Amino acid sequence: MYAYDLLPRPASWTLARALPSVELTVGVLLVLGLIASVASAASALLLVTFTGAVSISLLRGRDQPCGCGADQRLVSWRLVGRNVCLVLVSVALVRAGPGLASLDRAFDASGSTNPFALALAAAICLGSVWMGALGTTRIPARTSADRTNFGEAAHV
């Protein structure tokens, strides 16, 4: 988060702490097919945000790791293209609605959202947030390496 230099340090820290829980929740909801249209829309919103951050980084001339999990791959226009394709898939899922194997259909055949499905989705969300809260909560000090490309002078 810090290397993208898009937000003030405290906001970057907060977002870096919350984002894994949000991503995990959206992923689990998509896999299970719970509130599938909401999860698909959230997935599209996350991907659009990530794509914007990567595009800004590339336009600034930075060659930093994308921050996609443990992957240390550098940001690239190919990554932007992949994300655009994934956004299109997410939008198609929103339009398609719940699939045959989704839990949305299993809980309520009428197509409306069942309170049990919402409660299960909320439990998944809270569990994911709780798991994310188990990590450290200290804001790291800003270093000169935060704005550099692997320890070299930053492109300003």
MOFENDA-V976089 format. One line per field, one symbol per residue. phi: phi as a letter, one per 20 degrees, with the letter a starting at -180 (. if undefined). A space follows every 50 residues. Layout:
BEGIN
phi: ???
END
This chain:
BEGIN
phi: .fffldcfgffffffffeggffffffffffffmekgffffffffffffff fffffffffenecdffnemefdfffbffffffffffffffffffffnfef effgfffbffnefegfffffffffffffffffffffceefffdfffddel neffed
END
